[in-house]
Amino acid sequence: FNRLKQWRDLATRYAKRASLYRASLVLIAAIIWLP
């Protein structure tokens, strides 16, 4: 049970980091491609 909680925390941390990375990519793309 403890391992499940540990895995869930890791998954949420990874999802948060991935969404942050995706948001920064979108922001950079907008800066590059906007006139």
N, C-alpha and C positions, 0 to 999 in steps of 0.2 A: 504493500500500500504506500509506504514511504517512497519507494522507487517510482511509483506512478506519479506522485506529487512532484518529485524531482524532475521527471521527464516532462510533465506539463509545464513547469516553470521554465525549463529550457526551451520548450516549444514556443511559449508565449514570448520569451526574450528574443528568440530567433525571428518570430513573425514581426515583432516590433522593429527589429533592426532591418528586416527585409523591406517593410513598408516605408521606413525612413529613407532607405537607400533608393527605393523606387520613386519616392517623392522628390528627392534631390535630383535624380536623373531627369524627371519631368521638368523640374525647375530649370536645370541647365539647358535642356533642349529648348524650352521656351525662350530663354535668354539668347541662345544661339540663333534660333530661326525667326524670332520676331525682328522686324525691321528697326 
